[in-house]
Amino acid sequence: ANHLSRGLLSSSLVFGAVPRLLESKPRERWLAREAILLGIGLTVQWLTRPYECILLVACVLVYFLPALRKPDEARKLARAVTVVVLMMLPAAAITLLQNKQAAGSWTTLPYMLSRYQYGVPTTFTTQPNPVPHRELTPPQQLEYRMQVSFHGDPAETVSRFLGRLEYRVRFYRFFFFAPLYLALAAFLLALREWRFAWVAVCLLIFALGVNFYPFFFPHYIATVTCLFLLASVTGLERLSRLTIRSLPTGPEAAQLILLLCAAHFLFWYGLHLFDQQPFSMALRQYETWDAINHGDPAGRAAIQKALAEVPGKQLVVVRYWPQHIFQQEWVYNAADVDGARVVWARDLGTDENDKLRRYYPDRTIWLLEPDARPPKLSRYEAAPVSTLRVAP
């Protein structure tokens, strides 16, 4: 949900500011305001999804291409670009600082260091599979093998690329209620206008751009959420103009689609208002797959809250049970591991754990068993004797 919300924030700022940069009044304060908003939007995107930020910049450039042929518009854009670059300088500084703290190098992204050490995240489909340079724990080995299998060993081909693109279209349903598919078809009627053709081009840029990565999740394209919304609204507007045998049937069709969308939303939202009721739990197994988790289904928030209530520095040793699902990782640390209040580490056996205890003599050591229901947090001893109460 956080990835989606940040993507929606950046897209709203960027795609809201871009058209107004050319349509704004010639006064500098109007130009600067839109350029500042554009810069903030690109900054948010860069700090959260750097690769997708490149795609977003490409969308902005496509919109401005026709204006570059007009000297007055080109000069206006040059001034705007200066403001945008100044707004993005803090993001560049933050990125360099994070690289230095997490990877020990100003120019090495944490992604790159993780890929070198553990072989994950995997590379783009046009690149060879990464090779780990550290010994992997069993869960890390499973994660690495899974990513290698998704990536595949053969070189990328056009047919594989297009096949992957076609397969992923189904996941775009995350952004639409089913009745809106009719509105999307009507949106095609608006493509004769440059602004709507640009929307389609932006969607194509993101669809093609993220297709170079072996995995796909909806938050990869969350940046164009507002464009999906714009396409839906525009499609409804065009549909409302429809007439059949001189009868204005379009408005009624658009109203019916909106009614079905409202019914869809209210039904599932209403079920979640009664999460603990038997009828809600019975029906939620049929919920559409594009739902967003809420609450604390994995128990992470409860563990974090319990640790926050304990004074002093903490060391949490995470012990996975044999049936643990390897994608559900719990060990994540701050860039400055030694300076963090809570340090997370995998259980590597008594000898290795004792090394950690000697390295962090000033920390309270806990044993976390995330596969218990609910997850169990207890003092780490030869045999755990005290348990920290975790609120359900």
C-alpha contacts under 8 A as a table, 3 or more apart, distances in Angstrom:
res1	aa1	res2	aa2	distance
1	A	4	L	5.10
1	A	5	S	6.13
1	A	292	I	6.66
1	A	293	N	7.69
2	N	5	S	5.12
2	N	6	R	6.16
3	H	6	R	5.36
3	H	7	G	6.13
3	H	48	T	7.70
3	H	219	H	5.78
3	H	222	A	7.62
4	L	7	G	5.07
4	L	8	L	6.10
4	L	218	P	7.91
4	L	219	H	5.26
4	L	222	A	5.41
4	L	223	T	7.92
5	S	8	L	5.05
5	S	9	L	6.14
5	S	222	A	7.97
6	R	9	L	5.00
6	R	10	S	6.23
6	R	44	V	7.21
6	R	45	Q	7.54
6	R	48	T	7.52
7	G	10	S	5.30
7	G	11	S	6.10
7	G	45	Q	6.74
7	G	219	H	7.23
7	G	221	I	7.84
7	G	222	A	4.86
7	G	223	T	4.37
7	G	224	V	7.74
7	G	225	T	7.68
8	L	11	S	5.16
8	L	12	S	6.01
8	L	222	A	6.08
8	L	223	T	5.60
8	L	224	V	7.39
8	L	225	T	6.00
8	L	226	C	6.75
9	L	12	S	5.29
9	L	13	L	6.39
9	L	41	G	7.19
9	L	44	V	7.90
9	L	223	T	7.97
10	S	13	L	5.26
10	S	14	V	6.11
10	S	40	I	7.59
10	S	41	G	4.20
10	S	42	L	6.50
10	S	43	T	7.98
10	S	44	V	5.75
10	S	45	Q	5.76
10	S	223	T	6.56
11	S	14	V	5.13
11	S	15	F	5.69
11	S	16	G	7.78
11	S	41	G	6.67
11	S	223	T	4.89
11	S	224	V	6.05
11	S	225	T	7.16
11	S	226	C	6.47
12	S	15	F	5.59
12	S	16	G	5.59
12	S	41	G	7.62
12	S	226	C	6.30
13	L	16	G	5.28
13	L	17	A	6.04
13	L	37	L	5.79
13	L	38	L	5.97
13	L	40	I	7.27
13	L	41	G	4.96
14	V	17	A	5.30
14	V	18	V	6.09
14	V	37	L	6.93
14	V	38	L	4.78
14	V	39	G	7.78
14	V	41	G	5.16
14	V	42	L	6.77
15	F	18	V	5.43
15	F	19	P	7.22
15	F	226	C	7.96
16	G	19	P	6.67
16	G	20	R	7.15
17	A	20	R	5.30
17	A	21	L	6.23
17	A	34	E	5.16
17	A	35	A	7.11
17	A	37	L	6.27
17	A	38	L	5.61
18	V	21	L	5.40
18	V	22	L	7.49
18	V	34	E	7.50
18	V	38	L	6.92
18	V	60	V	6.88
18	V	63	Y	7.81
19	P	22	L	5.91
19	P	23	E	6.47
20	R	23	E	4.76
20	R	24	S	5.25
20	R	34	E	6.81
21	L	24	S	5.52
21	L	31	L	6.15
21	L	34	E	5.94
21	L	35	A	7.11
21	L	77	L	7.78
21	L	80	A	7.91
22	L	73	E	7.13
24	S	30	W	6.35
24	S	31	L	6.59
25	K	30	W	6.30
25	K	31	L	7.38
26	P	30	W	7.26
26	P	31	L	7.08
27	R	30	W	5.70
27	R	31	L	6.66
28	E	31	L	5.05
28	E	32	A	5.94
29	R	32	A	5.06
29	R	33	R	6.09
30	W	33	R	5.22
30	W	34	E	6.55
31	L	34	E	5.52
31	L	35	A	6.19
31	L	76	K	7.92
31	L	80	A	6.72
32	A	35	A	4.99
32	A	36	I	5.96
32	A	80	A	6.65
32	A	83	V	6.84
33	R	36	I	5.16
33	R	37	L	6.36
34	E	37	L	5.11
34	E	38	L	6.14
35	A	38	L	4.98
35	A	39	G	6.06
35	A	80	A	5.32
35	A	81	V	7.31
35	A	83	V	5.96
35	A	84	V	5.61
36	I	39	G	5.00
36	I	40	I	6.17
36	I	83	V	6.46
36	I	84	V	6.12
36	I	87	M	6.55
37	L	40	I	5.11
37	L	41	G	6.19
38	L	41	G	5.17
38	L	42	L	6.26
38	L	84	V	6.57
39	G	42	L	5.21
39	G	43	T	6.03
39	G	83	V	7.41
39	G	84	V	4.38
39	G	85	V	7.01
39	G	86	L	7.95
39	G	87	M	5.17
39	G	88	M	5.96
40	I	43	T	4.96
40	I	44	V	6.23
40	I	84	V	7.98
40	I	87	M	6.49
40	I	88	M	7.18
41	G	44	V	5.28
41	G	45	Q	6.35
42	L	45	Q	5.08
42	L	46	W	6.02
42	L	53	C	6.71
42	L	56	L	7.74
42	L	57	V	7.75
42	L	88	M	7.35
43	T	46	W	5.06
43	T	47	L	6.21
43	T	87	M	7.53
43	T	88	M	5.49
43	T	91	A	5.86
44	V	47	L	5.35
44	V	48	T	6.31
45	Q	48	T	5.26
45	Q	49	R	5.52
45	Q	50	P	6.58
45	Q	52	E	7.37
45	Q	53	C	5.47
45	Q	223	T	7.86
46	W	49	R	5.53
46	W	50	P	4.39
46	W	51	Y	7.72
46	W	52	E	7.81
46	W	53	C	5.32
46	W	91	A	7.31
47	L	50	P	6.32
47	L	91	A	6.63
47	L	95	T	7.34
49	R	52	E	5.49
49	R	53	C	6.26
49	R	220	Y	7.91
50	P	53	C	5.01
50	P	54	I	6.86
51	Y	54	I	5.44
51	Y	55	L	7.04
52	E	55	L	5.02
52	E	56	L	6.22
52	E	206	F	7.70
52	E	209	G	7.92
52	E	210	V	7.68
52	E	220	Y	7.25
52	E	221	I	7.78
52	E	223	T	7.94
53	C	56	L	4.85
53	C	57	V	6.17
54	I	57	V	5.15
54	I	58	A	6.32
55	L	58	A	5.00
55	L	59	C	6.43
55	L	205	I	6.67
55	L	206	F	6.29
55	L	209	G	6.83
56	L	59	C	5.09
56	L	60	V	6.47
56	L	206	F	7.98
56	L	223	T	7.81
57	V	60	V	5.05
57	V	61	L	6.24
58	A	61	L	5.11
58	A	62	V	6.23
58	A	205	I	7.90
59	C	62	V	5.20
59	C	63	Y	6.51
59	C	201	V	7.72
59	C	202	C	5.37
59	C	205	I	7.34
60	V	63	Y	5.33
60	V	64	F	6.57
61	L	64	F	5.18
61	L	65	L	6.22
62	V	65	L	5.32
62	V	198	W	7.58
63	Y	66	P	7.20
63	Y	198	W	6.60
64	F	67	A	5.29
64	F	68	L	6.52
65	L	68	L	5.41
65	L	69	R	7.59
66	P	69	R	5.99
66	P	70	K	7.90
67	A	70	K	5.54
67	A	73	E	5.69
67	A	74	A	6.33
68	L	71	P	6.93
68	L	73	E	6.56
68	L	74	A	4.88
69	R	74	A	7.23
70	K	73	E	5.41
70	K	74	A	6.02
71	P	74	A	5.00
71	P	75	R	6.21
72	D	75	R	5.31
72	D	76	K	6.38
73	E	76	K	5.05
73	E	77	L	6.19
74	A	77	L	5.08
74	A	78	A	6.18
75	R	78	A	5.04
75	R	79	R	6.48
76	K	79	R	5.35
76	K	80	A	6.34
77	L	80	A	4.86
77	L	81	V	6.03
78	A	81	V	5.14
78	A	82	T	6.50
79	R	82	T	5.28
79	R	83	V	6.71
80	A	83	V	5.23
80	A	84	V	6.25
81	V	84	V	4.96
81	V	85	V	6.09
82	T	85	V	5.26
82	T	86	L	6.31
83	V	86	L	5.14
83	V	87	M	6.23
84	V	87	M	5.08
84	V	88	M	6.32
85	V	88	M	5.11
85	V	89	L	6.35
86	L	89	L	5.34
87	M	90	P	6.87
88	M	91	A	5.25
88	M	92	A	6.48
89	L	92	A	5.03
89	L	93	A	6.27
90	P	93	A	4.99
90	P	94	I	6.10
91	A	94	I	5.05
91	A	95	T	6.09
92	A	95	T	5.11
92	A	96	L	6.25
93	A	96	L	5.19
93	A	97	L	6.16
94	I	97	L	5.10
94	I	98	Q	6.07
95	T	98	Q	5.15
95	T	99	N	6.11
96	L	99	N	5.07
96	L	100	K	6.26
96	L	106	W	5.09
96	L	107	T	6.68
97	L	100	K	5.13
97	L	101	Q	6.23
97	L	106	W	6.79
98	Q	101	Q	5.11
98	Q	102	A	5.85
98	Q	103	A	7.89
98	Q	106	W	7.98
98	Q	335	A	7.18
99	N	102	A	5.34
99	N	103	A	5.30
99	N	104	G	6.60
99	N	105	S	5.86
99	N	106	W	5.19
99	N	107	T	6.44
99	N	108	T	5.73
99	N	109	L	5.32
99	N	110	P	6.28
100	K	103	A	5.55
100	K	104	G	4.44
100	K	105	S	4.55
100	K	106	W	4.68
100	K	107	T	7.70
100	K	108	T	7.70
101	Q	104	G	5.70
101	Q	105	S	7.74
101	Q	335	A	5.66
101	Q	336	D	6.31
102	A	110	P	6.14
102	A	335	A	4.59
102	A	336	D	6.89
103	A	106	W	7.90
103	A	108	T	6.18
103	A	109	L	6.77
103	A	110	P	5.71
103	A	113	L	6.22
104	G	108	T	7.70
105	S	108	T	5.36
108	T	112	M	6.32
108	T	113	L	6.85
109	L	112	M	5.21
109	L	113	L	6.57
110	P	113	L	5.09
110	P	114	S	6.10
111	Y	114	S	5.25
111	Y	115	R	6.13
111	Y	120	V	7.99
111	Y	121	P	6.90
112	M	115	R	5.06
112	M	116	Y	6.20
113	L	116	Y	5.09
113	L	117	Q	6.13
114	S	117	Q	5.18
114	S	118	Y	5.55
114	S	119	G	6.71
114	S	120	V	6.05
114	S	121	P	7.12
115	R	118	Y	5.46
115	R	119	G	4.26
115	R	120	V	4.52
115	R	121	P	5.65
115	R	122	T	6.81
115	R	130	P	6.64
115	R	131	V	7.88
115	R	132	P	7.12
116	Y	119	G	5.73
116	Y	120	V	7.82
116	Y	130	P	7.12
116	Y	131	V	6.94
116	Y	132	P	5.87
116	Y	133	H	6.18
117	Q	132	P	5.16
117	Q	133	H	4.75
117	Q	134	R	5.35
118	Y	131	V	7.63
118	Y	132	P	4.57
118	Y	133	H	6.47
118	Y	134	R	6.19
118	Y	135	E	7.97
118	Y	136	L	6.92
118	Y	140	Q	7.60
118	Y	144	Y	7.55
119	G	122	T	6.47
119	G	130	P	5.17
119	G	131	V	5.30
119	G	132	P	4.38
119	G	133	H	7.66
119	G	144	Y	6.27
120	V	130	P	7.53
120	V	143	E	7.90
120	V	144	Y	6.24
120	V	147	Q	7.36
121	P	147	Q	7.49
122	T	129	N	6.66
122	T	130	P	6.44
122	T	147	Q	6.12
122	T	148	V	7.09
122	T	151	H	7.27
122	T	214	P	7.93
123	T	126	T	7.99
123	T	127	Q	6.03
123	T	128	P	7.05
123	T	129	N	6.27
123	T	130	P	6.71
123	T	151	H	7.75
123	T	213	Y	7.20
124	F	127	Q	5.44
124	F	151	H	7.87
124	F	212	F	5.55
124	F	213	Y	4.84
124	F	214	P	6.75
125	T	128	P	7.49
125	T	151	H	6.22
125	T	155	A	7.59
125	T	156	E	5.97
125	T	212	F	5.48
125	T	213	Y	5.86
125	T	214	P	6.23
126	T	155	A	6.65
126	T	156	E	5.49
126	T	212	F	7.23
127	Q	155	A	7.89
128	P	153	D	7.27
128	P	155	A	7.82
129	N	148	V	6.54
129	N	151	H	7.16
129	N	152	G	7.84
129	N	153	D	7.08
132	P	135	E	7.67
136	L	139	P	7.88
136	L	140	Q	5.43
136	L	141	Q	5.64
137	T	140	Q	5.09
137	T	141	Q	6.09
138	P	141	Q	5.03
138	P	142	L	6.32
139	P	142	L	5.14
139	P	143	E	6.28
139	P	326	F	5.19
140	Q	143	E	5.03
140	Q	144	Y	6.08
140	Q	326	F	7.57
141	Q	144	Y	5.05
141	Q	145	R	6.10
142	L	145	R	5.17
142	L	146	M	6.10
142	L	326	F	6.80
143	E	146	M	5.15
143	E	147	Q	6.31
143	E	326	F	6.59
143	E	327	Q	6.77
144	Y	147	Q	5.25
144	Y	148	V	6.18
145	R	148	V	5.03
145	R	149	S	6.12
146	M	149	S	5.15
146	M	150	F	6.40
147	Q	150	F	5.14
147	Q	151	H	6.14
148	V	151	H	5.04
148	V	152	G	5.97
148	V	153	D	7.79
149	S	152	G	5.22
150	F	214	P	5.85
150	F	215	F	7.19
151	H	214	P	5.24
156	E	160	R	6.62
156	E	161	F	6.98
157	T	160	R	5.27
157	T	161	F	6.16
158	V	161	F	5.04
158	V	162	L	6.11
159	S	162	L	5.21
159	S	163	G	5.95
160	R	163	G	5.03
160	R	164	R	6.10
161	F	164	R	5.29
161	F	165	L	6.22
161	F	211	N	7.18
161	F	212	F	7.63
162	L	165	L	4.90
162	L	166	E	6.12
163	G	166	E	5.19
163	G	167	Y	6.21
164	R	167	Y	5.12
164	R	168	R	6.27
164	R	211	N	7.08
165	L	168	R	5.34
165	L	169	V	6.68
165	L	207	A	7.46
165	L	208	L	7.40
165	L	211	N	6.17
166	E	169	V	5.55
167	Y	170	R	6.51
168	R	171	F	5.47
168	R	172	Y	7.30
168	R	216	F	7.59
169	V	172	Y	5.51
169	V	173	R	7.84
170	R	173	R	5.93
171	F	174	F	6.00
171	F	218	P	7.07
172	Y	175	F	5.97
172	Y	176	F	7.51
172	Y	218	P	7.24
173	R	176	F	5.22
173	R	177	F	7.24
173	R	178	A	7.58
173	R	290	D	7.29
174	F	177	F	7.97
174	F	218	P	6.93
174	F	289	W	7.88
174	F	290	D	4.77
174	F	291	A	7.88
175	F	225	T	7.12
175	F	228	F	7.06
175	F	290	D	7.97
176	F	180	L	6.24
176	F	181	Y	7.52
176	F	228	F	7.95
177	F	180	L	5.61
177	F	181	Y	7.62
177	F	261	C	6.13
177	F	264	H	7.61
178	A	181	Y	5.77
178	A	261	C	7.76
179	P	182	L	6.25
179	P	183	A	7.66
179	P	257	I	5.63
179	P	258	L	7.94
179	P	260	L	6.61
179	P	261	C	6.39
180	L	183	A	4.91
180	L	184	L	6.30
180	L	232	S	6.51
180	L	257	I	6.81
180	L	261	C	7.67
181	Y	184	L	5.06
181	Y	185	A	6.46
182	L	185	A	5.17
182	L	186	A	6.48
182	L	235	G	7.98
183	A	186	A	5.00
183	A	187	F	6.22
183	A	231	A	7.95
183	A	232	S	5.63
183	A	233	V	7.62
183	A	234	T	7.83
183	A	235	G	4.40
183	A	236	L	5.16
183	A	239	L	6.86
184	L	187	F	4.90
184	L	188	L	7.02
184	L	231	A	6.46
184	L	232	S	5.74
184	L	235	G	5.56
185	A	188	L	5.71
185	A	189	L	7.91
185	A	235	G	7.08
186	A	189	L	5.65
186	A	190	A	7.71
186	A	235	G	4.70
186	A	236	L	7.12
186	A	238	R	6.19
186	A	239	L	5.82
187	F	190	A	5.45
187	F	191	L	7.23
187	F	231	A	6.03
187	F	232	S	7.12
187	F	234	T	6.01
187	F	235	G	3.96
187	F	236	L	7.69
187	F	238	R	6.90
188	L	191	L	5.50
188	L	235	G	7.65
189	L	192	R	7.08
189	L	235	G	7.97
189	L	238	R	7.24
190	A	193	E	6.07
190	A	196	F	6.24
190	A	197	A	7.67
190	A	234	T	7.63
190	A	235	G	7.76
190	A	238	R	7.40
191	L	194	W	7.00
191	L	196	F	5.29
191	L	197	A	4.67
191	L	200	A	7.77
192	R	196	F	7.50
192	R	197	A	6.73
193	E	196	F	5.61
193	E	197	A	6.14
194	W	197	A	4.91
194	W	198	W	5.96
195	R	198	W	5.11
195	R	199	V	6.52
196	F	199	V	4.92
196	F	200	A	6.48
197	A	200	A	5.11
197	A	201	V	6.24
198	W	201	V	4.89
198	W	202	C	6.14
199	V	202	C	5.15
199	V	203	L	6.35
199	V	227	L	6.50
199	V	231	A	7.85
200	A	203	L	5.14
200	A	204	L	6.20
201	V	204	L	4.99
201	V	205	I	6.12
202	C	205	I	5.01
202	C	206	F	6.37
202	C	224	V	7.90
203	L	206	F	5.31
203	L	207	A	6.10
203	L	224	V	6.96
203	L	227	L	7.72
204	L	207	A	4.98
204	L	208	L	6.03
205	I	208	L	5.35
205	I	209	G	5.82
206	F	209	G	4.91
206	F	210	V	5.98
206	F	221	I	6.59
206	F	224	V	7.98
207	A	210	V	5.78
207	A	211	N	6.23
207	A	221	I	7.77
208	L	211	N	5.11
208	L	212	F	7.19
209	G	212	F	6.00
210	V	213	Y	5.71
210	V	216	F	7.51
210	V	220	Y	7.02
210	V	221	I	7.74
211	N	214	P	7.18
211	N	216	F	7.82
213	Y	216	F	7.29
216	F	220	Y	6.88
217	F	220	Y	5.65
217	F	221	I	7.93
218	P	221	I	5.82
218	P	222	A	6.32
219	H	222	A	4.57
219	H	223	T	7.77
220	Y	223	T	7.58
221	I	224	V	5.88
221	I	225	T	7.28
222	A	225	T	5.17
223	T	226	C	7.54
224	V	227	L	5.11
224	V	228	F	6.47
225	T	228	F	5.12
225	T	229	L	6.38
226	C	229	L	4.91
226	C	230	L	6.07
227	L	230	L	4.81
227	L	231	A	6.01
228	F	231	A	5.11
228	F	232	S	6.24
229	L	232	S	5.10
229	L	233	V	6.21
230	L	233	V	5.18
230	L	234	T	5.94
231	A	234	T	5.14
231	A	235	G	5.91
232	S	235	G	5.08
232	S	236	L	6.24
233	V	236	L	5.12
233	V	237	E	6.22
234	T	237	E	4.98
234	T	238	R	6.19
235	G	238	R	5.12
235	G	239	L	5.97
236	L	239	L	4.93
236	L	240	S	6.09
236	L	254	A	5.62
237	E	240	S	5.15
237	E	241	R	6.91
237	E	254	A	7.69
238	R	241	R	5.40
238	R	242	L	7.22
239	L	242	L	5.42
239	L	250	G	5.36
239	L	251	P	7.28
239	L	253	A	7.38
239	L	254	A	6.35
240	S	249	T	7.52
240	S	250	G	3.89
240	S	251	P	4.17
240	S	252	E	7.40
240	S	253	A	6.98
240	S	254	A	5.69
241	R	248	P	7.29
241	R	250	G	5.35
241	R	251	P	6.88
242	L	248	P	6.33
242	L	249	T	6.11
242	L	250	G	4.21
242	L	251	P	7.55
243	T	246	S	5.54
243	T	247	L	5.16
243	T	248	P	4.52
243	T	249	T	5.37
243	T	250	G	6.01
244	I	247	L	5.15
244	I	248	P	6.72
244	I	249	T	6.38
248	P	251	P	6.70
248	P	252	E	7.96
249	T	252	E	5.59
249	T	253	A	6.34
250	G	253	A	5.07
250	G	254	A	6.21
251	P	254	A	5.18
251	P	255	Q	6.16
252	E	255	Q	5.05
252	E	256	L	6.10
253	A	256	L	5.11
253	A	257	I	6.33
254	A	257	I	5.19
254	A	258	L	6.34
255	Q	258	L	5.12
255	Q	259	L	6.13
256	L	259	L	4.99
256	L	260	L	6.23
257	I	260	L	5.17
257	I	261	C	6.23
258	L	261	C	5.05
258	L	262	A	6.15
259	L	262	A	5.11
259	L	263	A	6.17
260	L	263	A	5.05
260	L	264	H	6.12
261	C	264	H	5.07
261	C	265	F	6.26
262	A	265	F	5.18
262	A	266	L	6.02
263	A	266	L	5.23
263	A	267	F	5.95
264	H	267	F	5.44
264	H	268	W	6.62
265	F	268	W	5.64
265	F	269	Y	5.90
266	L	269	Y	5.06
266	L	270	G	5.65
267	F	270	G	5.23
267	F	271	L	6.43
268	W	271	L	5.08
268	W	272	H	6.49
268	W	287	E	7.39
269	Y	272	H	5.21
269	Y	273	L	6.48
270	G	273	L	5.11
270	G	274	F	6.97
271	L	274	F	5.43
271	L	275	D	6.47
271	L	280	S	5.25
271	L	283	L	7.96
271	L	284	R	7.45
272	H	275	D	4.81
272	H	280	S	7.10
274	F	277	Q	5.50
274	F	280	S	6.18
275	D	280	S	5.86
275	D	281	M	6.63
276	Q	280	S	6.97
276	Q	281	M	6.86
277	Q	280	S	5.33
277	Q	281	M	6.43
278	P	281	M	5.23
278	P	282	A	6.10
279	F	282	A	5.11
279	F	283	L	6.24
280	S	283	L	5.30
280	S	284	R	6.01
281	M	284	R	5.32
281	M	285	Q	7.09
282	A	285	Q	6.34
283	L	286	Y	5.82
283	L	287	E	7.23
284	R	287	E	4.95
287	E	291	A	7.43
288	T	291	A	6.36
293	N	297	P	7.79
294	H	297	P	7.47
296	D	299	G	5.31
296	D	300	R	6.61
296	D	301	A	6.12
296	D	302	A	7.61
297	P	300	R	7.97
299	G	302	A	5.44
299	G	303	I	6.51
299	G	374	P	6.68
299	G	375	P	6.35
300	R	303	I	5.20
300	R	304	Q	6.20
301	A	304	Q	5.05
301	A	305	K	6.06
302	A	305	K	5.10
302	A	306	A	6.17
302	A	390	V	5.99
302	A	391	A	6.02
302	A	392	P	7.08
303	I	306	A	5.09
303	I	307	L	6.25
303	I	375	P	7.73
303	I	377	L	7.40
303	I	390	V	6.37
304	Q	307	L	5.22
304	Q	308	A	6.12
305	K	308	A	5.04
305	K	309	E	6.45
306	A	309	E	5.37
306	A	310	V	6.97
306	A	388	L	7.26
306	A	389	R	7.18
306	A	390	V	5.89
306	A	391	A	7.74
307	L	310	V	5.39
307	L	314	Q	7.74
308	A	311	P	7.40
312	G	341	R	7.35
312	G	363	R	7.21
312	G	364	T	7.57
313	K	340	A	7.91
313	K	341	R	4.85
313	K	342	V	6.05
313	K	362	D	7.12
313	K	363	R	4.90
313	K	364	T	6.34
314	Q	341	R	6.17
314	Q	342	V	4.71
314	Q	343	V	6.33
314	Q	363	R	4.90
314	Q	364	T	4.78
314	Q	365	I	5.96
314	Q	366	W	7.42
315	L	342	V	5.76
315	L	343	V	4.83
315	L	344	W	6.05
315	L	345	A	7.57
315	L	360	Y	7.84
315	L	363	R	5.91
315	L	364	T	5.95
315	L	365	I	4.67
315	L	366	W	6.13
316	V	342	V	7.20
316	V	343	V	6.13
316	V	344	W	4.88
316	V	345	A	6.19
316	V	365	I	5.84
316	V	366	W	4.73
316	V	367	L	5.83
316	V	368	L	6.50
317	V	344	W	6.18
317	V	345	A	4.98
317	V	346	R	5.55
317	V	347	D	5.50
317	V	353	N	7.88
317	V	365	I	7.27
317	V	366	W	6.01
317	V	367	L	4.90
317	V	368	L	5.99
317	V	380	Y	7.81
318	V	330	W	7.40
318	V	331	V	7.27
318	V	344	W	7.17
318	V	345	A	6.03
318	V	346	R	4.82
318	V	347	D	5.42
318	V	367	L	6.04
318	V	368	L	4.77
318	V	369	E	6.11
318	V	370	P	7.40
319	R	346	R	6.40
319	R	347	D	5.07
319	R	367	L	7.00
319	R	368	L	6.05
319	R	369	E	5.19
319	R	370	P	7.36
320	Y	324	H	5.93
320	Y	347	D	7.79
320	Y	369	E	6.09
320	Y	370	P	6.63
320	Y	371	D	6.48
321	W	324	H	5.37
321	W	369	E	7.43
321	W	371	D	6.14
324	H	328	Q	7.90
324	H	371	D	6.38
325	I	328	Q	5.78
326	F	329	E	6.54
329	E	332	Y	7.92
330	W	344	W	7.98
330	W	370	P	7.88
331	V	344	W	5.31
331	V	345	A	5.99
331	V	346	R	6.78
332	Y	344	W	6.37
333	N	336	D	7.96
333	N	337	V	6.07
333	N	340	A	7.84
333	N	342	V	7.98
333	N	343	V	6.23
333	N	344	W	6.20
334	A	337	V	5.37
334	A	340	A	6.33
336	D	339	G	5.38
336	D	340	A	6.23
337	V	340	A	5.33
337	V	343	V	6.51
338	D	343	V	7.51
340	A	343	V	6.31
347	D	353	N	6.69
348	L	351	D	7.85
348	L	352	E	5.74
348	L	353	N	6.37
349	G	352	E	5.68
349	G	353	N	5.98
350	T	353	N	5.08
350	T	354	D	5.99
351	D	354	D	5.20
351	D	355	K	6.57
352	E	355	K	5.13
352	E	356	L	6.65
353	N	356	L	5.08
353	N	357	R	6.36
354	D	357	R	4.90
354	D	358	R	6.26
355	K	358	R	5.20
355	K	359	Y	6.13
356	L	359	Y	4.92
356	L	360	Y	6.06
357	R	360	Y	5.21
357	R	361	P	5.78
357	R	365	I	7.58
358	R	361	P	5.33
360	Y	363	R	5.67
365	I	379	R	6.22
365	I	380	Y	5.52
366	W	377	L	6.63
366	W	378	S	5.55
366	W	379	R	4.43
366	W	380	Y	4.65
367	L	377	L	5.73
367	L	378	S	5.24
367	L	379	R	5.81
367	L	380	Y	4.91
367	L	384	P	7.96
368	L	375	P	7.19
368	L	376	K	5.73
368	L	377	L	4.54
368	L	378	S	6.56
369	E	372	A	5.88
369	E	375	P	5.75
369	E	376	K	5.14
369	E	377	L	6.51
370	P	373	R	7.76
370	P	374	P	7.68
370	P	375	P	4.40
370	P	376	K	6.39
371	D	374	P	7.79
371	D	375	P	6.01
372	A	375	P	4.61
372	A	376	K	5.92
373	R	376	K	7.42
374	P	392	P	7.39
376	K	387	T	7.81
376	K	390	V	7.68
377	L	387	T	6.15
377	L	388	L	5.74
377	L	389	R	7.62
377	L	390	V	7.48
378	S	384	P	6.36
378	S	385	V	7.53
378	S	386	S	5.75
378	S	387	T	4.03
378	S	388	L	5.43
379	R	384	P	5.69
379	R	385	V	6.74
379	R	386	S	5.54
379	R	387	T	6.15
379	R	388	L	7.41
380	Y	383	A	7.48
380	Y	384	P	5.56
381	E	384	P	4.83
381	E	385	V	7.09
384	P	387	T	7.65
